[in-house]
Amino acid sequence: MYNIYYTKKALKDKDKLKSVGLSIKALKLIELIKENPYQNPPPYEKLVGDMKGAYSRRLNIQHRLVYSVDESEKAIKIIRMWTHYEQ
């Protein structure tokens, strides 16, 4: 099992998710990746560019759960839980 950590942006995103009804879906995804961050399904994408090394899973058509994995620490850092296009 992996430990979960949140960035400041991800913590702010939690409130936004509640307002659009996605908080339960996000929590279920976090519980899933806590066990195995590479489990497929649900599908995930490896990100490229300035987000290289992170992974993305869809919450809906617009919003994503973006996270990185540190295998040596058995830790997952939740980077965003809103759209990752508005950096």
N, CA, C and O atoms as a GROMACS GRO file, in nm:
protein
  348
    1MET      N    1   0.084  -0.118   0.000
    1MET     CA    2   0.000   0.000   0.000
    1MET      C    3   0.089   0.125   0.000
    1MET      O    4   0.193   0.128   0.065
    2TYR      N    5   0.045   0.225  -0.073
    2TYR     CA    6   0.119   0.350  -0.088
    2TYR      C    7   0.062   0.456   0.006
    2TYR      O    8  -0.058   0.457   0.035
    3ASN      N    9   0.148   0.546   0.051
    3ASN     CA   10   0.102   0.663   0.127
    3ASN      C   11   0.062   0.771   0.029
    3ASN      O   12   0.123   0.786  -0.077
    4ILE      N   13  -0.041   0.847   0.064
    4ILE     CA   14  -0.093   0.952  -0.023
    4ILE      C   15  -0.057   1.088   0.035
    4ILE      O   16  -0.076   1.113   0.154
    5TYR      N   17  -0.006   1.177  -0.051
    5TYR     CA   18   0.025   1.315  -0.014
    5TYR      C   19  -0.041   1.407  -0.116
    5TYR      O   20  -0.058   1.370  -0.232
    6TYR      N   21  -0.078   1.526  -0.074
    6TYR     CA   22  -0.146   1.622  -0.160
    6TYR      C   23  -0.064   1.750  -0.173
    6TYR      O   24  -0.005   1.797  -0.076
    7THR      N   25  -0.061   1.806  -0.294
    7THR     CA   26  -0.002   1.939  -0.312
    7THR      C   27  -0.105   2.041  -0.263
    7THR      O   28  -0.222   2.007  -0.242
    8LYS      N   29  -0.063   2.165  -0.245
    8LYS     CA   30  -0.155   2.272  -0.204
    8LYS      C   31  -0.266   2.290  -0.307
    8LYS      O   32  -0.382   2.311  -0.271
    9LYS      N   33  -0.230   2.281  -0.435
    9LYS     CA   34  -0.330   2.295  -0.541
    9LYS      C   35  -0.432   2.183  -0.534
    9LYS      O   36  -0.552   2.206  -0.551
   10ALA      N   37  -0.387   2.062  -0.508
   10ALA     CA   38  -0.479   1.948  -0.500
   10ALA      C   39  -0.576   1.965  -0.383
   10ALA      O   40  -0.694   1.931  -0.395
   11LEU      N   41  -0.527   2.018  -0.271
   11LEU     CA   42  -0.616   2.042  -0.158
   11LEU      C   43  -0.722   2.146  -0.192
   11LEU      O   44  -0.837   2.133  -0.150
   12LYS      N   45  -0.685   2.249  -0.267
   12LYS     CA   46  -0.782   2.350  -0.311
   12LYS      C   47  -0.882   2.288  -0.409
   12LYS      O   48  -1.000   2.326  -0.411
   13ASP      N   49  -0.835   2.195  -0.489
   13ASP     CA   50  -0.921   2.130  -0.588
   13ASP      C   51  -1.032   2.047  -0.522
   13ASP      O   52  -1.138   2.027  -0.582
   14LYS      N   53  -1.008   1.998  -0.400
   14LYS     CA   54  -1.109   1.918  -0.330
   14LYS      C   55  -1.242   1.993  -0.320
   14LYS      O   56  -1.348   1.934  -0.344
   15ASP      N   57  -1.237   2.119  -0.285
   15ASP     CA   58  -1.360   2.199  -0.273
   15ASP      C   59  -1.428   2.216  -0.408
   15ASP      O   60  -1.550   2.212  -0.417
   16LYS      N   61  -1.349   2.237  -0.512
   16LYS     CA   62  -1.405   2.251  -0.646
   16LYS      C   63  -1.477   2.124  -0.688
   16LYS      O   64  -1.583   2.129  -0.750
   17LEU      N   65  -1.418   2.008  -0.654
   17LEU     CA   66  -1.479   1.880  -0.692
   17LEU      C   67  -1.615   1.862  -0.627
   17LEU      O   68  -1.708   1.810  -0.688
   18LYS      N   69  -1.626   1.905  -0.501
   18LYS     CA   70  -1.755   1.895  -0.432
   18LYS      C   71  -1.862   1.974  -0.506
   18LYS      O   72  -1.977   1.930  -0.516
   19SER      N   73  -1.825   2.090  -0.557
   19SER     CA   74  -1.923   2.177  -0.623
   19SER      C   75  -1.976   2.119  -0.754
   19SER      O   76  -2.084   2.156  -0.798
   20VAL      N   77  -1.901   2.028  -0.816
   20VAL     CA   78  -1.947   1.968  -0.941
   20VAL      C   79  -1.981   1.818  -0.925
   20VAL      O   80  -2.003   1.748  -1.023
   21GLY      N   81  -1.985   1.772  -0.801
   21GLY     CA   82  -2.027   1.635  -0.774
   21GLY      C   83  -1.928   1.527  -0.809
   21GLY      O   84  -1.967   1.414  -0.838
   22LEU      N   85  -1.799   1.558  -0.808
   22LEU     CA   86  -1.697   1.459  -0.844
   22LEU      C   87  -1.612   1.412  -0.726
   22LEU      O   88  -1.520   1.333  -0.745
   23SER      N   89  -1.641   1.458  -0.606
   23SER     CA   90  -1.555   1.425  -0.492
   23SER      C   91  -1.557   1.275  -0.460
   23SER      O   92  -1.453   1.219  -0.426
   24ILE      N   93  -1.673   1.211  -0.471
   24ILE     CA   94  -1.681   1.067  -0.441
   24ILE      C   95  -1.603   0.987  -0.545
   24ILE      O   96  -1.533   0.892  -0.510
   25LYS      N   97  -1.615   1.025  -0.671
   25LYS     CA   98  -1.540   0.956  -0.777
   25LYS      C   99  -1.389   0.972  -0.755
   25LYS      O  100  -1.313   0.877  -0.773
   26ALA      N  101  -1.346   1.092  -0.716
   26ALA     CA  102  -1.205   1.116  -0.690
   26ALA      C  103  -1.156   1.032  -0.573
   26ALA      O  104  -1.047   0.974  -0.579
   27LEU      N  105  -1.235   1.024  -0.466
   27LEU     CA  106  -1.195   0.943  -0.350
   27LEU      C  107  -1.184   0.795  -0.386
   27LEU      O  108  -1.094   0.726  -0.338
   28LYS      N  109  -1.274   0.746  -0.469
   28LYS     CA  110  -1.267   0.606  -0.512
   28LYS      C  111  -1.141   0.580  -0.595
   28LYS      O  112  -1.076   0.477  -0.580
   29LEU      N  113  -1.107   0.674  -0.682
   29LEU     CA  114  -0.985   0.660  -0.762
   29LEU      C  115  -0.860   0.664  -0.673
   29LEU      O  116  -0.765   0.588  -0.696
   30ILE      N  117  -0.861   0.750  -0.574
   30ILE     CA  118  -0.746   0.759  -0.483
   30ILE      C  119  -0.730   0.629  -0.405
   30ILE      O  120  -0.618   0.582  -0.386
   31GLU      N  121  -0.841   0.571  -0.360
   31GLU     CA  122  -0.834   0.442  -0.290
   31GLU      C  123  -0.778   0.334  -0.382
   31GLU      O  124  -0.702   0.248  -0.339
   32LEU      N  125  -0.817   0.337  -0.509
   32LEU     CA  126  -0.770   0.240  -0.606
   32LEU      C  127  -0.619   0.253  -0.629
   32LEU      O  128  -0.546   0.154  -0.625
   33ILE      N  129  -0.572   0.376  -0.653
   33ILE     CA  130  -0.428   0.393  -0.681
   33ILE      C  131  -0.344   0.375  -0.555
   33ILE      O  132  -0.224   0.347  -0.565
   34LYS      N  133  -0.404   0.389  -0.439
   34LYS     CA  134  -0.334   0.364  -0.313
   34LYS      C  135  -0.288   0.218  -0.307
   34LYS      O  136  -0.180   0.188  -0.256
   35GLU      N  137  -0.370   0.128  -0.361
   35GLU     CA  138  -0.337  -0.014  -0.366
   35GLU      C  139  -0.238  -0.044  -0.478
   35GLU      O  140  -0.138  -0.114  -0.458
   36ASN      N  141  -0.266   0.011  -0.597
   36ASN     CA  142  -0.181  -0.013  -0.714
   36ASN      C  143  -0.195   0.105  -0.810
   36ASN      O  144  -0.295   0.114  -0.881
   37PRO      N  145  -0.098   0.196  -0.813
   37PRO     CA  146  -0.110   0.315  -0.897
   37PRO      C  147  -0.106   0.287  -1.047
   37PRO      O  148  -0.131   0.376  -1.128
   38TYR      N  149  -0.075   0.163  -1.084
   38TYR     CA  150  -0.065   0.128  -1.225
   38TYR      C  151  -0.179   0.036  -1.271
   38TYR      O  152  -0.177  -0.014  -1.383
   39GLN      N  153  -0.277   0.015  -1.184
   39GLN     CA  154  -0.388  -0.074  -1.219
   39GLN      C  155  -0.463  -0.024  -1.342
   39GLN      O  156  -0.491   0.096  -1.356
   40ASN      N  157  -0.493  -0.117  -1.430
   40ASN     CA  158  -0.566  -0.085  -1.552
   40ASN      C  159  -0.670  -0.195  -1.573
   40ASN      O  160  -0.627  -0.310  -1.585
   41PRO      N  161  -0.800  -0.173  -1.579
   41PRO     CA  162  -0.872  -0.046  -1.576
   41PRO      C  163  -0.887   0.008  -1.434
   41PRO      O  164  -0.856  -0.062  -1.338
   42PRO      N  165  -0.931   0.129  -1.419
   42PRO     CA  166  -0.956   0.228  -1.523
   42PRO      C  167  -0.826   0.274  -1.587
   42PRO      O  168  -0.721   0.275  -1.522
   43PRO      N  169  -0.833   0.313  -1.713
   43PRO     CA  170  -0.710   0.349  -1.785
   43PRO      C  171  -0.643   0.474  -1.730
   43PRO      O  172  -0.709   0.562  -1.673
   44TYR      N  173  -0.514   0.480  -1.747
   44TYR     CA  174  -0.438   0.600  -1.709
   44TYR      C  175  -0.346   0.637  -1.824
   44TYR      O  176  -0.319   0.557  -1.913
   45GLU      N  177  -0.300   0.762  -1.820
   45GLU     CA  178  -0.206   0.810  -1.921
   45GLU      C  179  -0.078   0.855  -1.853
   45GLU      O  180  -0.082   0.914  -1.745
   46LYS      N  181   0.035   0.828  -1.917
   46LYS     CA  182   0.161   0.887  -1.873
   46LYS      C  183   0.168   1.024  -1.937
   46LYS      O  184   0.150   1.038  -2.058
   47LEU      N  185   0.192   1.126  -1.857
   47LEU     CA  186   0.196   1.262  -1.910
   47LEU      C  187   0.332   1.294  -1.968
   47LEU      O  188   0.432   1.232  -1.931
   48VAL      N  189   0.336   1.390  -2.057
   48VAL     CA  190   0.460   1.433  -2.123
   48VAL      C  191   0.478   1.583  -2.101
   48VAL      O  192   0.396   1.648  -2.037
   49GLY      N  193   0.585   1.636  -2.155
   49GLY     CA  194   0.611   1.779  -2.143
   49GLY      C  195   0.653   1.816  -2.002
   49GLY      O  196   0.730   1.744  -1.939
   50ASP      N  197   0.602   1.929  -1.952
   50ASP     CA  198   0.642   1.975  -1.819
   50ASP      C  199   0.579   1.890  -1.708
   50ASP      O  200   0.613   1.907  -1.591
   51MET      N  201   0.488   1.801  -1.743
   51MET     CA  202   0.427   1.710  -1.646
   51MET      C  203   0.483   1.567  -1.661
   51MET      O  204   0.425   1.471  -1.610
   52LYS      N  205   0.594   1.555  -1.733
   52LYS     CA  206   0.654   1.424  -1.757
   52LYS      C  207   0.682   1.354  -1.624
   52LYS      O  208   0.731   1.415  -1.529
   53GLY      N  209   0.652   1.226  -1.620
   53GLY     CA  210   0.673   1.148  -1.498
   53GLY      C  211   0.547   1.136  -1.414
   53GLY      O  212   0.543   1.058  -1.319
   54ALA      N  213   0.443   1.213  -1.448
   54ALA     CA  214   0.316   1.206  -1.376
   54ALA      C  215   0.218   1.121  -1.456
   54ALA      O  216   0.238   1.093  -1.574
   55TYR      N  217   0.112   1.082  -1.388
   55TYR     CA  218   0.007   1.002  -1.449
   55TYR      C  219  -0.125   1.076  -1.435
   55TYR      O  220  -0.144   1.157  -1.345
   56SER      N  221  -0.217   1.045  -1.526
   56SER     CA  222  -0.346   1.113  -1.527
   56SER      C  223  -0.456   1.009  -1.544
   56SER      O  224  -0.446   0.917  -1.625
   57ARG      N  225  -0.562   1.026  -1.466
   57ARG     CA  226  -0.683   0.944  -1.480
   57ARG      C  227  -0.802   1.037  -1.488
   57ARG      O  228  -0.808   1.138  -1.418
   58ARG      N  229  -0.896   1.003  -1.574
   58ARG     CA  230  -1.012   1.088  -1.594
   58ARG      C  231  -1.110   1.080  -1.477
   58ARG      O  232  -1.142   0.971  -1.429
   59LEU      N  233  -1.158   1.196  -1.434
   59LEU     CA  234  -1.272   1.203  -1.344
   59LEU      C  235  -1.399   1.223  -1.426
   59LEU      O  236  -1.504   1.168  -1.395
   60ASN      N  237  -1.387   1.302  -1.532
   60ASN     CA  238  -1.491   1.318  -1.633
   60ASN      C  239  -1.423   1.368  -1.760
   60ASN      O  240  -1.301   1.360  -1.771
   61ILE      N  241  -1.499   1.417  -1.856
   61ILE     CA  242  -1.442   1.459  -1.984
   61ILE      C  243  -1.339   1.571  -1.969
   61ILE      O  244  -1.244   1.580  -2.047
   62GLN      N  245  -1.357   1.657  -1.869
   62GLN     CA  246  -1.270   1.773  -1.852
   62GLN      C  247  -1.168   1.758  -1.741
   62GLN      O  248  -1.054   1.802  -1.755
   63HIS      N  249  -1.206   1.697  -1.631
   63HIS     CA  250  -1.122   1.697  -1.511
   63HIS      C  251  -1.046   1.567  -1.493
   63HIS      O  252  -1.094   1.459  -1.528
   64ARG      N  253  -0.927   1.580  -1.438
   64ARG     CA  254  -0.836   1.467  -1.423
   64ARG      C  255  -0.782   1.460  -1.280
   64ARG      O  256  -0.775   1.561  -1.209
   65LEU      N  257  -0.746   1.341  -1.242
   65LEU     CA  258  -0.669   1.318  -1.120
   65LEU      C  259  -0.526   1.299  -1.169
   65LEU      O  260  -0.497   1.203  -1.240
   66VAL      N  261  -0.437   1.390  -1.133
   66VAL     CA  262  -0.297   1.385  -1.179
   66VAL      C  263  -0.210   1.354  -1.057
   66VAL      O  264  -0.221   1.420  -0.954
   67TYR      N  265  -0.124   1.254  -1.072
   67TYR     CA  266  -0.041   1.211  -0.959
   67TYR      C  267   0.095   1.162  -1.006
   67TYR      O  268   0.114   1.127  -1.122
   68SER      N  269   0.188   1.160  -0.912
   68SER     CA  270   0.320   1.102  -0.938
   68SER      C  271   0.346   0.994  -0.834
   68SER      O  272   0.288   0.995  -0.726
   69VAL      N  273   0.433   0.901  -0.870
   69VAL     CA  274   0.460   0.787  -0.784
   69VAL      C  275   0.608   0.785  -0.748
   69VAL      O  276   0.694   0.799  -0.836
   70ASP      N  277   0.637   0.769  -0.621
   70ASP     CA  278   0.775   0.754  -0.573
   70ASP      C  279   0.788   0.612  -0.519
   70ASP      O  280   0.748   0.584  -0.406
   71GLU      N  281   0.842   0.524  -0.601
   71GLU     CA  282   0.852   0.383  -0.563
   71GLU      C  283   0.943   0.361  -0.442
   71GLU      O  284   0.915   0.275  -0.359
   72SER      N  285   1.051   0.438  -0.432
   72SER     CA  286   1.144   0.418  -0.321
   72SER      C  287   1.080   0.450  -0.185
   72SER      O  288   1.115   0.390  -0.084
   73GLU      N  289   0.987   0.546  -0.185
   73GLU     CA  290   0.918   0.585  -0.061
   73GLU      C  291   0.781   0.519  -0.049
   73GLU      O  292   0.715   0.532   0.054
   74LYS      N  293   0.738   0.448  -0.154
   74LYS     CA  294   0.602   0.392  -0.160
   74LYS      C  295   0.501   0.502  -0.133
   74LYS      O  296   0.412   0.488  -0.050
   75ALA      N  297   0.516   0.613  -0.207
   75ALA     CA  298   0.432   0.731  -0.187
   75ALA      C  299   0.374   0.777  -0.320
   75ALA      O  300   0.436   0.765  -0.426
   76ILE      N  301   0.253   0.831  -0.312
   76ILE     CA  302   0.186   0.891  -0.427
   76ILE      C  303   0.155   1.035  -0.391
   76ILE      O  304   0.096   1.064  -0.287
   77LYS      N  305   0.197   1.125  -0.480
   77LYS     CA  306   0.167   1.267  -0.460
   77LYS      C  307   0.056   1.305  -0.555
   77LYS      O  308   0.071   1.297  -0.677
   78ILE      N  309  -0.057   1.347  -0.500
   78ILE     CA  310  -0.169   1.395  -0.580
   78ILE      C  311  -0.136   1.539  -0.617
   78ILE      O  312  -0.128   1.626  -0.530
   79ILE      N  313  -0.118   1.564  -0.747
   79ILE     CA  314  -0.076   1.696  -0.794
   79ILE      C  315  -0.196   1.785  -0.821
   79ILE      O  316  -0.198   1.900  -0.778
   80ARG      N  317  -0.294   1.733  -0.891
   80ARG     CA  318  -0.416   1.809  -0.924
   80ARG      C  319  -0.535   1.714  -0.922
   80ARG      O  320  -0.522   1.594  -0.944
   81MET      N  321  -0.652   1.771  -0.896
   81MET     CA  322  -0.775   1.694  -0.907
   81MET      C  323  -0.878   1.775  -0.986
   81MET      O  324  -0.998   1.748  -0.978
   82TRP      N  325  -0.831   1.868  -1.059
   82TRP     CA  326  -0.913   1.952  -1.145
   82TRP      C  327  -0.849   1.941  -1.281
   82TRP      O  328  -0.770   1.850  -1.302
   83THR      N  329  -0.879   2.026  -1.374
   83THR     CA  330  -0.814   2.019  -1.502
   83THR      C  331  -0.664   2.049  -1.486
   83THR      O  332  -0.628   2.138  -1.409
   84HIS      N  333  -0.579   1.977  -1.557
   84HIS     CA  334  -0.436   2.006  -1.547
   84HIS      C  335  -0.391   2.095  -1.663
   84HIS      O  336  -0.271   2.116  -1.683
   85TYR      N  337  -0.486   2.147  -1.740
   85TYR     CA  338  -0.451   2.232  -1.851
   85TYR      C  339  -0.435   2.378  -1.812
   85TYR      O  340  -0.378   2.456  -1.888
   86GLU      N  341  -0.485   2.416  -1.695
   86GLU     CA  342  -0.473   2.555  -1.651
   86GLU      C  343  -0.365   2.570  -1.545
   86GLU      O  344  -0.394   2.608  -1.432
   87GLN      N  345  -0.243   2.541  -1.582
   87GLN     CA  346  -0.132   2.546  -1.488
   87GLN      C  347  -0.104   2.682  -1.446
   87GLN      O  348  -0.013   2.705  -1.367
   0.00000   0.00000   0.00000
